[in-house]
Amino acid sequence: MHNDTLFLYIGPTSYNLELSDFIPPRTQVLPPVRRGDIQQLIEQELPSIIVIVDGTYHDFPAVSHVEIKNALSLGWQVWGLSSMGAIRAAEMHALGMQGYGSVFQQFVENEDLPDDYVALVHSTETPWFPVSEPLVHLESLLNDAVDLSILTPEICRQIMEELTNMWFGDRTVSYLKKRSHVLMNGQNQALCDLFSQMDKYRLKSRDVVSFFREQPFLTTRSSHEYPVN
């Protein structure tokens, strides 16, 4: 037997998203996953679908590989995308965890990507107000700026090196505006104009919207043969 509830672990990636517009009706929205949450869930519920987007990274231990593996062995469908979910899915896709989206793909293609590539500082409860911006978003914007000839590749590399070497909580649009002003001798207005379009570079949130629009978990579930214990 299985239940029809989809269990969604999400936090700051949902900021400014109207989840009710696109998540399935029988979705239980849960806060960012912590170590032990999955194990507790699978001990209390019949197998269904788990979608991990956000998870604790700094203040609390991260969700463990063991509990995800336990869920998979019991017949749960486990998906990961956007943030901590993308990291775990890239690490565990050979074991049956499903991954989705552009952020997940980056972790698959580059095993050296650090976990803090998707990390940010945010408020501890809804609406999960973001204080900083994850590096994955800032890099997307900077690469676009190079493609648009707004930024030289040399300055882009310098900024990315600085961002990579700083604490993830200090990675902000405000910092980028000030730093680019210095590096571009005050000629950074076109780059600042891109910052006003920041939502288009928030790949983590875009992956969430695409995931629930496409609903790949429905196709996977219908063809999956759950083990009988």
ROSE-4610 file (N, C-alpha, C; in Angstrom, 1 decimal, always signed):
// ROSE-4610
residu = [M/M/M/H/H/H/N/N/N/D/D/D/T/T/T/L/L/L/F/F/F/L/L/L/Y/Y/Y/I/I/I/G/G/G/P/P/P/T/T/T/S/S/S/Y/Y/Y/N/N/N/L/L/L/E/E/E/L/L/L/S/S/S/D/D/D/F/F/F/I/I/I/P/P/P/P/P/P/R/R/R/T/T/T/Q/Q/Q/V/V/V/L/L/L/P/P/P/P/P/P/V/V/V/R/R/R/R/R/R/G/G/G/D/D/D/I/I/I/Q/Q/Q/Q/Q/Q/L/L/L/I/I/I/E/E/E/Q/Q/Q/E/E/E/L/L/L/P/P/P/S/S/S/I/I/I/I/I/I/V/V/V/I/I/I/V/V/V/D/D/D/G/G/G/T/T/T/Y/Y/Y/H/H/H/D/D/D/F/F/F/P/P/P/A/A/A/V/V/V/S/S/S/H/H/H/V/V/V/E/E/E/I/I/I/K/K/K/N/N/N/A/A/A/L/L/L/S/S/S/L/L/L/G/G/G/W/W/W/Q/Q/Q/V/V/V/W/W/W/G/G/G/L/L/L/S/S/S/S/S/S/M/M/M/G/G/G/A/A/A/I/I/I/R/R/R/A/A/A/A/A/A/E/E/E/M/M/M/H/H/H/A/A/A/L/L/L/G/G/G/M/M/M/Q/Q/Q/G/G/G/Y/Y/Y/G/G/G/S/S/S/V/V/V/F/F/F/Q/Q/Q/Q/Q/Q/F/F/F/V/V/V/E/E/E/N/N/N/E/E/E/D/D/D/L/L/L/P/P/P/D/D/D/D/D/D/Y/Y/Y/V/V/V/A/A/A/L/L/L/V/V/V/H/H/H/S/S/S/T/T/T/E/E/E/T/T/T/P/P/P/W/W/W/F/F/F/P/P/P/V/V/V/S/S/S/E/E/E/P/P/P/L/L/L/V/V/V/H/H/H/L/L/L/E/E/E/S/S/S/L/L/L/L/L/L/N/N/N/D/D/D/A/A/A/V/V/V/D/D/D/L/L/L/S/S/S/I/I/I/L/L/L/T/T/T/P/P/P/E/E/E/I/I/I/C/C/C/R/R/R/Q/Q/Q/I/I/I/M/M/M/E/E/E/E/E/E/L/L/L/T/T/T/N/N/N/M/M/M/W/W/W/F/F/F/G/G/G/D/D/D/R/R/R/T/T/T/V/V/V/S/S/S/Y/Y/Y/L/L/L/K/K/K/K/K/K/R/R/R/S/S/S/H/H/H/V/V/V/L/L/L/M/M/M/N/N/N/G/G/G/Q/Q/Q/N/N/N/Q/Q/Q/A/A/A/L/L/L/C/C/C/D/D/D/L/L/L/F/F/F/S/S/S/Q/Q/Q/M/M/M/D/D/D/K/K/K/Y/Y/Y/R/R/R/L/L/L/K/K/K/S/S/S/R/R/R/D/D/D/V/V/V/V/V/V/S/S/S/F/F/F/F/F/F/R/R/R/E/E/E/Q/Q/Q/P/P/P/F/F/F/L/L/L/T/T/T/T/T/T/R/R/R/S/S/S/S/S/S/H/H/H/E/E/E/Y/Y/Y/P/P/P/V/V/V/N/N/N]
num = [1/1/1/2/2/2/3/3/3/4/4/4/5/5/5/6/6/6/7/7/7/8/8/8/9/9/9/10/10/10/11/11/11/12/12/12/13/13/13/14/14/14/15/15/15/16/16/16/17/17/17/18/18/18/19/19/19/20/20/20/21/21/21/22/22/22/23/23/23/24/24/24/25/25/25/26/26/26/27/27/27/28/28/28/29/29/29/30/30/30/31/31/31/32/32/32/33/33/33/34/34/34/35/35/35/36/36/36/37/37/37/38/38/38/39/39/39/40/40/40/41/41/41/42/42/42/43/43/43/44/44/44/45/45/45/46/46/46/47/47/47/48/48/48/49/49/49/50/50/50/51/51/51/52/52/52/53/53/53/54/54/54/55/55/55/56/56/56/57/57/57/58/58/58/59/59/59/60/60/60/61/61/61/62/62/62/63/63/63/64/64/64/65/65/65/66/66/66/67/67/67/68/68/68/69/69/69/70/70/70/71/71/71/72/72/72/73/73/73/74/74/74/75/75/75/76/76/76/77/77/77/78/78/78/79/79/79/80/80/80/81/81/81/82/82/82/83/83/83/84/84/84/85/85/85/86/86/86/87/87/87/88/88/88/89/89/89/90/90/90/91/91/91/92/92/92/93/93/93/94/94/94/95/95/95/96/96/96/97/97/97/98/98/98/99/99/99/100/100/100/101/101/101/102/102/102/103/103/103/104/104/104/105/105/105/106/106/106/107/107/107/108/108/108/109/109/109/110/110/110/111/111/111/112/112/112/113/113/113/114/114/114/115/115/115/116/116/116/117/117/117/118/118/118/119/119/119/120/120/120/121/121/121/122/122/122/123/123/123/124/124/124/125/125/125/126/126/126/127/127/127/128/128/128/129/129/129/130/130/130/131/131/131/132/132/132/133/133/133/134/134/134/135/135/135/136/136/136/137/137/137/138/138/138/139/139/139/140/140/140/141/141/141/142/142/142/143/143/143/144/144/144/145/145/145/146/146/146/147/147/147/148/148/148/149/149/149/150/150/150/151/151/151/152/152/152/153/153/153/154/154/154/155/155/155/156/156/156/157/157/157/158/158/158/159/159/159/160/160/160/161/161/161/162/162/162/163/163/163/164/164/164/165/165/165/166/166/166/167/167/167/168/168/168/169/169/169/170/170/170/171/171/171/172/172/172/173/173/173/174/174/174/175/175/175/176/176/176/177/177/177/178/178/178/179/179/179/180/180/180/181/181/181/182/182/182/183/183/183/184/184/184/185/185/185/186/186/186/187/187/187/188/188/188/189/189/189/190/190/190/191/191/191/192/192/192/193/193/193/194/194/194/195/195/195/196/196/196/197/197/197/198/198/198/199/199/199/200/200/200/201/201/201/202/202/202/203/203/203/204/204/204/205/205/205/206/206/206/207/207/207/208/208/208/209/209/209/210/210/210/211/211/211/212/212/212/213/213/213/214/214/214/215/215/215/216/216/216/217/217/217/218/218/218/219/219/219/220/220/220/221/221/221/222/222/222/223/223/223/224/224/224/225/225/225/226/226/226/227/227/227/228/228/228/229/229/229]
x = [+0.8/+0.0/+0.9/+0.3/+1.0/+0.0/+0.5/-0.4/-0.2/-1.1/-1.1/-0.5/+0.1/+0.6/+2.1/+2.3/+3.7/+4.3/+5.4/+6.1/+7.2/+7.0/+7.9/+8.7/+10.0/+10.8/+11.4/+10.9/+11.3/+11.3/+12.2/+12.3/+12.6/+13.8/+14.1/+13.9/+14.0/+13.9/+12.4/+11.5/+10.1/+9.8/+10.8/+10.5/+10.0/+8.9/+8.3/+7.6/+7.5/+6.8/+5.4/+4.4/+3.1/+2.9/+3.4/+3.4/+2.1/+1.0/-0.3/-0.7/+0.0/-0.4/+0.1/+1.0/+1.5/+1.8/+1.8/+2.0/+0.7/+0.8/-0.4/-1.2/-2.5/-3.4/-3.0/-2.5/-2.2/-0.7/-0.2/+1.2/+1.3/+2.1/+2.4/+3.7/+3.6/+4.8/+5.5/+6.8/+7.5/+8.7/+9.3/+10.5/+11.7/+12.8/+14.0/+14.4/+14.7/+15.0/+16.2/+16.1/+17.3/+17.6/+18.7/+19.1/+18.1/+17.6/+16.6/+15.2/+14.9/+13.5/+13.0/+13.8/+13.4/+13.1/+14.0/+13.9/+12.6/+12.3/+11.1/+9.9/+9.9/+8.8/+8.5/+9.5/+9.3/+8.9/+9.1/+8.6/+7.2/+6.7/+5.3/+4.3/+4.8/+3.9/+4.2/+3.1/+3.3/+4.1/+4.8/+5.6/+4.8/+5.5/+4.9/+6.0/+5.9/+6.9/+7.5/+8.8/+9.5/+10.2/+10.1/+10.8/+11.6/+12.9/+13.8/+14.3/+14.0/+14.5/+15.6/+15.1/+16.0/+16.3/+17.5/+17.9/+18.8/+18.9/+19.9/+21.3/+22.2/+23.5/+24.5/+24.2/+25.2/+24.8/+23.6/+23.2/+22.8/+22.3/+21.9/+22.5/+22.8/+23.3/+22.4/+23.1/+22.3/+21.7/+20.7/+20.0/+21.1/+21.0/+22.0/+21.7/+22.7/+22.6/+21.9/+22.1/+21.6/+20.0/+19.5/+18.0/+17.3/+18.0/+17.5/+17.5/+18.6/+18.8/+17.7/+17.4/+16.4/+15.0/+14.7/+13.5/+13.4/+14.4/+14.4/+14.2/+14.8/+14.7/+13.3/+12.5/+11.2/+10.2/+10.6/+9.7/+9.3/+9.9/+9.6/+10.3/+9.6/+10.2/+10.8/+12.1/+12.8/+13.4/+13.0/+13.5/+14.3/+15.3/+16.1/+16.4/+16.3/+16.5/+16.9/+17.4/+17.6/+18.7/+18.7/+19.6/+20.2/+19.9/+20.4/+19.9/+18.7/+18.1/+18.9/+19.4/+20.3/+21.6/+22.1/+23.4/+23.3/+22.3/+22.1/+21.7/+20.9/+20.5/+21.7/+22.6/+23.8/+24.7/+24.7/+25.5/+24.9/+23.6/+22.9/+22.1/+22.3/+21.4/+21.7/+22.9/+23.2/+22.5/+22.0/+21.3/+19.8/+19.3/+17.9/+17.2/+18.0/+17.4/+17.3/+16.2/+16.0/+16.4/+17.0/+17.4/+16.7/+16.6/+15.9/+16.5/+16.6/+16.8/+18.3/+18.4/+19.7/+20.8/+20.3/+21.3/+21.7/+20.8/+21.2/+22.2/+21.9/+22.8/+24.2/+24.3/+25.6/+26.4/+25.8/+26.4/+26.8/+26.0/+26.4/+27.6/+27.6/+28.7/+30.0/+29.9/+31.1/+31.1/+31.8/+31.8/+32.6/+33.3/+34.1/+33.3/+32.1/+31.3/+31.1/+31.4/+31.2/+29.7/+29.4/+28.0/+27.5/+28.4/+28.0/+27.7/+27.8/+27.5/+26.0/+25.2/+23.7/+23.3/+24.2/+23.9/+23.6/+22.8/+22.5/+22.1/+22.1/+21.6/+20.1/+19.2/+17.8/+17.2/+16.0/+15.2/+14.9/+14.6/+14.4/+13.0/+12.1/+10.7/+10.1/+8.9/+8.3/+8.1/+8.3/+8.5/+9.9/+10.8/+12.2/+12.9/+12.8/+13.4/+14.9/+15.4/+16.8/+17.6/+18.7/+19.6/+20.8/+21.2/+22.3/+21.8/+22.6/+22.2/+23.2/+22.7/+23.6/+24.5/+25.6/+26.6/+26.1/+25.3/+24.8/+24.0/+23.3/+22.5/+23.4/+24.4/+25.3/+26.2/+26.6/+27.4/+26.6/+25.3/+24.4/+24.3/+24.1/+24.0/+25.3/+26.4/+27.7/+28.1/+27.8/+28.0/+27.2/+25.9/+25.1/+25.6/+26.2/+26.8/+28.0/+28.7/+29.8/+29.3/+28.3/+27.7/+27.1/+26.6/+26.1/+27.1/+28.4/+29.5/+29.3/+28.7/+28.5/+29.8/+30.3/+31.4/+32.5/+33.7/+34.8/+35.0/+35.5/+35.8/+36.8/+37.7/+38.7/+38.1/+37.3/+36.6/+35.6/+35.0/+34.1/+34.8/+36.0/+36.8/+37.2/+37.6/+38.1/+37.0/+35.8/+34.6/+34.3/+34.2/+33.9/+34.9/+36.2/+37.2/+37.0/+36.6/+36.4/+35.1/+34.1/+32.8/+33.0/+33.8/+34.0/+34.8/+35.7/+36.5/+35.9/+34.8/+34.1/+33.1/+32.7/+31.6/+30.3/+29.5/+28.3/+27.3/+27.4/+26.4/+26.8/+28.0/+28.4/+28.2/+27.7/+27.5/+26.1/+26.2/+24.9/+25.0/+23.8/+23.8/+24.4/+24.2/+24.8/+26.3/+26.9/+28.4/+28.8/+28.1/+28.4/+28.3/+27.3/+27.2/+28.4/+28.8/+29.9/+31.2/+31.4/+32.7/+32.8/+31.8/+31.8/+32.0/+31.5/+31.7/+33.2/+33.9/+35.3/+36.1/+35.8/+36.5/+36.3/+35.1/+34.7/+34.8/+35.5/+35.8/+34.5/+33.5/+32.2/+31.3/+31.8/+31.0/+30.2/+29.4/+28.7/+27.2/+26.7/+25.2/+24.5/+25.0/+24.4/+24.3/+25.4/+25.4/+24.4/+24.3/+23.3/+21.8/+21.7/+20.3/+20.0/+21.0/+20.7/+20.3/+20.8/+20.4/+18.9/+18.3/+16.9/+16.1/+16.8/+16.1/+16.5/+16.9/+17.5/+16.7/+15.4/+14.5/+14.8/+15.2/+15.5/+16.7/+17.6/+18.8/+18.7/+17.5/+17.3/+17.0/+18.0/+17.8/+17.2/+17.4/+16.9/+15.4/+14.8/+13.4/+12.8/+13.5/+13.0/+12.9/+13.9/+13.8/+12.6/+12.2/+11.1/+9.8/+9.7/+8.5/+8.4/+9.5/+9.5/+9.2/+9.8/+9.5/+8.1/+7.4/+6.0/+5.1/+5.5/+4.8/+4.9/+6.1/+6.3/+5.8/+5.9/+5.5/+6.2/+7.5/+8.1/+7.9/+7.5/+7.3/+6.1/+5.2/+4.0/+4.4/+5.2/+5.6/+6.5/+7.4/+8.4/+7.6/+6.6/+5.9/+5.1/+4.5/+3.7/+4.4/+5.7/+6.5/+7.5/+7.4/+8.3/+7.8/+8.6/+8.1/+8.7/+7.9/+8.3/+8.7/+9.7/+10.1/+9.0/+8.9/+7.9/+8.8/+8.5/+9.2/+8.4]
y = [-1.2/+0.0/+1.3/+2.3/+3.6/+4.7/+5.8/+7.0/+8.0/+8.9/+9.8/+11.2/+11.3/+12.6/+12.7/+13.9/+14.3/+15.1/+14.7/+15.4/+16.3/+17.6/+18.6/+19.4/+19.2/+20.0/+21.2/+22.4/+23.6/+24.8/+25.7/+26.9/+28.1/+28.7/+29.9/+29.9/+28.7/+28.6/+28.9/+28.8/+29.2/+30.6/+31.4/+32.9/+33.5/+34.3/+34.9/+34.0/+32.7/+31.8/+31.5/+31.4/+31.0/+29.5/+28.8/+27.3/+26.7/+27.3/+26.8/+26.9/+27.7/+27.8/+26.6/+25.8/+24.7/+23.4/+23.3/+22.0/+21.2/+19.9/+19.0/+19.3/+19.0/+19.3/+18.5/+17.3/+16.5/+16.6/+17.8/+18.1/+18.6/+18.0/+18.4/+19.2/+20.5/+21.4/+21.4/+21.0/+20.9/+21.9/+22.3/+23.2/+22.5/+23.2/+22.6/+21.3/+20.3/+19.0/+19.0/+18.4/+18.2/+16.7/+16.5/+15.1/+14.4/+13.3/+12.6/+12.8/+13.8/+14.1/+13.0/+12.6/+11.5/+10.2/+9.9/+8.6/+8.6/+9.8/+9.9/+9.8/+10.4/+10.3/+8.9/+8.2/+6.9/+5.9/+6.2/+5.3/+5.6/+6.7/+7.1/+7.0/+7.0/+7.1/+5.9/+5.5/+4.6/+5.2/+4.4/+4.9/+5.8/+6.9/+7.8/+8.6/+9.9/+10.7/+11.7/+11.8/+12.8/+13.7/+15.0/+16.0/+16.8/+16.8/+17.6/+18.7/+19.9/+21.2/+21.7/+22.3/+22.9/+22.0/+22.2/+21.5/+22.3/+22.0/+22.7/+22.3/+23.3/+23.1/+23.6/+24.6/+25.3/+25.1/+25.5/+25.5/+24.1/+23.2/+21.9/+20.9/+19.6/+18.6/+18.4/+18.1/+17.9/+16.6/+16.4/+15.1/+14.1/+12.9/+11.9/+11.0/+10.5/+9.5/+8.3/+7.9/+6.6/+6.7/+7.8/+7.9/+7.9/+8.6/+8.6/+7.2/+6.5/+5.1/+4.2/+4.4/+3.7/+3.9/+5.2/+5.5/+4.8/+4.8/+4.1/+2.6/+2.0/+0.6/+0.2/+1.1/+0.8/+1.1/+1.6/+1.9/+3.3/+4.2/+5.6/+6.1/+7.1/+7.8/+9.0/+9.2/+10.4/+11.2/+12.5/+13.5/+14.6/+15.1/+16.2/+17.2/+18.5/+19.5/+20.8/+21.8/+23.2/+23.5/+22.8/+23.2/+21.9/+21.7/+20.5/+19.2/+19.3/+18.2/+17.9/+18.9/+18.7/+18.0/+18.5/+17.9/+16.4/+16.1/+14.7/+13.8/+14.3/+13.6/+13.3/+14.2/+14.0/+13.0/+12.9/+12.0/+10.6/+10.5/+9.2/+8.8/+9.4/+9.0/+7.5/+7.0/+5.6/+4.7/+5.2/+4.3/+4.4/+5.3/+5.3/+6.6/+7.6/+8.9/+9.6/+10.3/+11.0/+12.5/+13.0/+14.4/+15.1/+16.5/+17.2/+18.6/+19.2/+20.6/+21.0/+22.3/+22.8/+22.8/+23.0/+23.0/+21.6/+20.6/+19.2/+18.8/+19.2/+18.9/+19.4/+20.6/+21.2/+20.4/+19.9/+19.0/+17.7/+17.2/+15.9/+16.1/+17.2/+17.4/+17.9/+18.5/+19.0/+18.5/+17.4/+16.8/+17.7/+18.7/+19.5/+20.7/+20.9/+22.0/+21.9/+22.9/+22.9/+23.0/+22.5/+22.5/+24.0/+24.9/+26.3/+27.0/+26.3/+26.9/+27.3/+26.6/+26.8/+27.4/+27.6/+28.0/+29.5/+29.9/+31.3/+31.4/+32.7/+33.0/+33.5/+33.0/+33.4/+33.4/+33.9/+33.9/+32.5/+32.2/+30.9/+30.3/+31.1/+30.7/+31.4/+30.9/+31.5/+33.0/+33.8/+33.4/+33.1/+32.8/+32.4/+33.5/+34.7/+35.9/+35.7/+35.8/+35.6/+36.9/+36.6/+37.7/+37.8/+36.7/+36.7/+36.0/+35.9/+35.3/+34.1/+32.9/+31.8/+32.1/+31.5/+31.7/+31.2/+30.2/+29.7/+30.7/+31.6/+32.7/+33.8/+34.2/+35.3/+34.9/+33.6/+33.2/+33.2/+32.8/+32.9/+34.3/+35.3/+36.7/+37.2/+36.9/+37.3/+36.7/+35.5/+34.9/+35.5/+35.9/+36.6/+37.9/+38.6/+39.9/+39.9/+38.8/+38.6/+38.4/+37.5/+37.2/+38.5/+39.4/+40.7/+41.8/+41.4/+42.4/+43.5/+43.3/+44.2/+44.1/+42.9/+42.6/+41.9/+42.2/+41.5/+40.1/+39.1/+37.8/+38.0/+38.9/+39.0/+39.5/+40.5/+41.1/+40.0/+39.3/+38.2/+37.2/+36.8/+35.8/+36.3/+37.6/+38.2/+38.2/+38.6/+38.7/+37.3/+36.3/+34.9/+34.4/+34.7/+34.2/+34.8/+36.0/+36.7/+36.1/+35.9/+35.3/+33.9/+33.1/+31.7/+31.6/+32.6/+32.5/+33.2/+33.8/+34.4/+33.6/+33.9/+33.1/+33.4/+32.3/+32.4/+33.5/+33.8/+34.8/+36.2/+36.4/+37.7/+37.9/+36.9/+37.0/+37.7/+39.0/+39.7/+40.6/+41.0/+41.9/+43.2/+43.6/+44.9/+44.9/+43.7/+43.6/+43.7/+43.0/+43.0/+44.4/+45.1/+46.5/+47.3/+47.3/+48.1/+47.6/+46.3/+45.8/+46.0/+45.8/+46.1/+47.6/+48.4/+49.9/+50.2/+49.6/+49.8/+49.2/+47.9/+47.2/+47.8/+48.4/+48.9/+50.5/+51.0/+52.5/+53.3/+52.8/+53.5/+53.2/+52.5/+52.2/+50.9/+50.8/+49.5/+49.7/+50.7/+50.9/+49.8/+49.4/+48.3/+47.0/+46.8/+45.6/+45.7/+46.9/+47.2/+47.0/+47.3/+47.1/+45.6/+44.8/+43.3/+42.9/+43.5/+43.1/+43.3/+44.3/+44.5/+43.4/+42.5/+41.3/+40.0/+40.2/+39.0/+37.8/+37.9/+36.7/+35.8/+36.3/+35.4/+34.6/+35.0/+34.2/+33.3/+33.3/+32.5/+31.1/+30.4/+29.0/+28.0/+28.2/+27.3/+27.3/+28.5/+28.7/+28.3/+28.6/+28.3/+26.7/+26.0/+24.6/+24.0/+24.6/+24.2/+24.3/+25.5/+25.8/+24.8/+24.6/+23.6/+22.2/+21.8/+20.5/+20.2/+21.1/+20.9/+21.1/+21.9/+22.0/+20.7/+20.1/+18.8/+17.6/+17.6/+16.5/+15.2/+15.1/+13.8/+12.7/+13.0/+12.0/+11.1/+11.6/+10.8/+9.7/+10.1/+9.1/+8.0/+8.5/+7.6/+6.6/+7.2/+6.3/+5.2/+5.6/+4.6/+3.5/+3.7/+2.6/+1.9/+2.4/+1.9/+0.6/-0.4/-1.6/-1.5/-1.3/-1.1/-2.5/-2.6/-3.9/-4.3/-5.6/-6.2/-6.7/-6.2/-6.6/-7.5]
z = [+0.0/+0.0/+0.0/-0.6/-0.6/-0.3/+0.1/+0.2/-0.9/-1.0/-2.1/-1.8/-0.6/-0.2/-0.7/-1.2/-1.6/-0.5/+0.0/+1.1/+0.6/+0.7/+0.1/+1.2/+1.2/+2.1/+1.4/+1.8/+1.1/+2.0/+1.8/+2.6/+1.8/+1.8/+1.1/-0.4/-1.0/-2.4/-2.8/-1.9/-2.2/-2.0/-1.5/-1.3/-2.6/-2.5/-3.6/-4.6/-4.3/-5.1/-4.4/-5.2/-4.7/-5.0/-4.0/-4.1/-4.5/-3.9/-4.1/-5.6/-6.4/-7.8/-8.6/-8.1/-8.9/-8.2/-6.9/-6.3/-6.3/-6.3/-6.3/-5.0/-5.1/-3.9/-2.7/-2.8/-1.7/-1.4/-1.2/-0.9/+0.6/+1.3/+2.7/+2.6/+2.8/+2.7/+4.1/+4.1/+5.3/+5.3/+6.4/+6.4/+5.9/+5.7/+5.2/+6.0/+5.3/+5.9/+6.8/+7.9/+8.8/+9.0/+9.5/+9.7/+10.7/+10.3/+11.1/+10.6/+9.8/+9.4/+8.5/+7.5/+6.6/+7.3/+8.2/+9.0/+9.8/+10.4/+11.2/+10.3/+9.1/+8.2/+7.7/+7.3/+6.8/+7.8/+9.1/+10.2/+10.5/+10.1/+10.4/+9.3/+8.0/+6.9/+5.9/+5.1/+4.1/+2.9/+2.1/+1.1/+0.1/-0.3/-1.2/-1.9/-2.0/-2.8/-1.8/-1.8/-1.0/-2.0/-1.9/-2.7/-1.8/-1.9/-1.1/-2.0/-1.5/-2.2/-1.2/-0.1/+0.9/+2.0/+2.6/+3.8/+4.6/+5.9/+6.8/+6.3/+6.6/+6.1/+7.1/+7.8/+8.7/+10.2/+10.5/+11.9/+12.5/+11.6/+12.0/+11.1/+11.5/+10.6/+9.4/+8.3/+7.0/+7.0/+6.1/+5.9/+5.5/+6.1/+5.8/+4.6/+4.1/+3.0/+3.4/+4.7/+5.2/+5.2/+5.7/+5.8/+4.5/+3.5/+2.1/+1.6/+1.8/+1.3/+1.9/+3.2/+3.9/+3.3/+2.9/+2.3/+0.9/+0.2/-1.2/-1.0/+0.0/+0.2/+0.6/+1.1/+1.5/+0.4/-0.7/-1.8/-2.0/-1.2/-1.4/-2.7/-3.4/-4.5/-3.9/-4.0/-3.4/-4.5/-4.6/-5.6/-4.9/-5.6/-5.1/-6.2/-5.8/-6.8/-6.1/-6.9/-6.5/-5.5/-4.4/-3.3/-2.6/-1.3/-0.7/-1.4/-1.9/-2.7/-3.9/-4.6/-5.8/-5.4/-4.3/-3.9/-3.6/-2.7/-2.4/-3.6/-4.5/-5.7/-6.6/-6.7/-7.5/-6.9/-5.5/-4.8/-4.8/-4.9/-4.7/-5.9/-7.1/-8.2/-8.6/-8.4/-8.7/-7.8/-6.6/-5.6/-5.8/-6.7/-7.0/-6.6/-6.0/-5.8/-7.1/-7.4/-8.6/-8.5/-9.5/-9.6/-10.7/-10.5/-11.6/-11.6/-12.8/-13.0/-13.3/-13.6/-14.0/-12.8/-11.6/-10.5/-10.2/-10.2/-10.1/-11.2/-12.4/-13.5/-13.3/-12.7/-12.5/-11.5/-10.5/-9.5/-10.1/-11.0/-11.7/-12.5/-13.3/-14.2/-13.6/-12.4/-11.7/-10.3/-10.0/-8.7/-7.7/-8.2/-7.3/-6.8/-7.3/-6.8/-5.3/-4.5/-3.1/-2.7/-1.5/-1.1/-1.0/-0.6/-0.4/-1.7/-2.8/-4.1/-4.1/-3.4/-3.3/-2.0/-1.1/+0.3/+0.4/+1.3/+1.6/+3.1/+3.6/+4.9/+4.7/+5.6/+5.4/+6.8/+6.9/+8.2/+8.5/+9.8/+10.2/+10.1/+9.6/+9.5/+8.2/+7.9/+6.7/+6.9/+5.8/+4.4/+4.0/+5.0/+4.7/+3.9/+4.4/+3.8/+3.6/+2.3/+2.0/+2.4/+3.1/+3.5/+2.5/+2.0/+1.0/-0.3/-1.3/-2.6/-2.9/-3.2/-3.5/-4.7/-4.6/-5.7/-7.0/-7.1/-8.3/-9.1/-8.3/-8.9/-9.4/-8.6/-8.9/-10.2/-10.2/-11.4/-12.6/-12.5/-13.7/-14.3/-13.4/-13.8/-14.4/-13.7/-14.2/-15.6/-15.8/-17.1/-18.2/-17.8/-18.8/-19.1/-18.1/-18.3/-19.2/-19.2/-20.1/-21.5/-21.6/-22.9/-23.6/-22.8/-23.2/-23.4/-23.2/-23.3/-22.3/-21.2/-20.1/-19.2/-19.1/-18.2/-19.0/-18.7/-19.4/-18.7/-19.4/-18.8/-17.6/-17.8/-16.7/-15.4/-15.5/-14.3/-13.7/-14.6/-14.2/-13.4/-13.9/-13.2/-11.8/-11.8/-10.5/-9.5/-9.9/-9.0/-8.5/-9.4/-9.0/-8.1/-8.2/-7.3/-5.9/-5.9/-4.6/-3.9/-4.7/-4.2/-3.7/-4.4/-4.0/-2.7/-2.5/-1.3/-0.1/-0.2/+1.0/+1.6/+2.8/+3.5/+2.7/+2.6/+1.7/+2.2/+3.5/+4.0/+3.6/+3.1/+2.6/+1.1/+0.4/-1.0/-1.2/-1.5/-1.7/-3.0/-3.5/-4.6/-4.3/-3.0/-2.6/-2.7/-2.3/-2.4/-3.9/-4.8/-6.2/-6.8/-6.4/-6.9/-6.5/-5.3/-4.8/-5.4/-5.5/-6.0/-7.5/-8.2/-9.7/-10.0/-9.1/-9.3/-9.2/-8.3/-8.2/-9.4/-9.7/-10.7/-12.1/-12.3/-13.6/-13.7/-12.7/-12.6/-12.7/-12.0/-12.0/-13.1/-14.1/-15.3/-15.2/-14.2/-13.9/-14.0/-14.6/-14.6/-15.3/-16.4/-17.2/-16.4/-15.6/-14.7/-13.6/-13.1/-12.0/-12.6/-13.8/-14.5/-14.5/-14.7/-14.7/-13.3/-12.2/-10.9/-10.6/-11.4/-11.2/-11.8/-12.6/-13.2/-12.5/-11.2/-10.5/-10.5/-10.6/-10.5/-11.7/-12.8/-14.0/-13.8/-12.8/-12.6/-11.3/-10.7/-9.5/-10.0/-10.4/-11.0/-10.0/-8.8/-7.8/-7.8/-7.8/-7.8/-9.1/-10.2/-11.5/-11.7/-11.1/-11.1/-10.4/-9.3/-8.5/-9.3/-10.0/-10.8/-11.9/-12.6/-13.7/-13.3/-12.1/-11.6/-11.4/-10.8/-10.5/-11.7/-12.7/-13.9/-14.7/-14.7/-15.5/-14.8/-13.4/-12.6/-13.0/-13.1/-13.5/-12.6/-11.3/-10.3/-10.7/-11.4/-11.8/-12.8/-13.8/-14.7/-14.1/-13.2/-12.6/-11.7/-10.9/-10.0/-10.7/-11.8/-12.5/-13.1/-13.3/-13.9/-12.9/-11.6/-10.6/-9.9/-9.8/-9.1/-7.7/-6.7/-5.4/-4.8/-4.0/-3.4/-2.4/-2.3/-1.3/-0.1/+1.0/+2.2/+3.1]
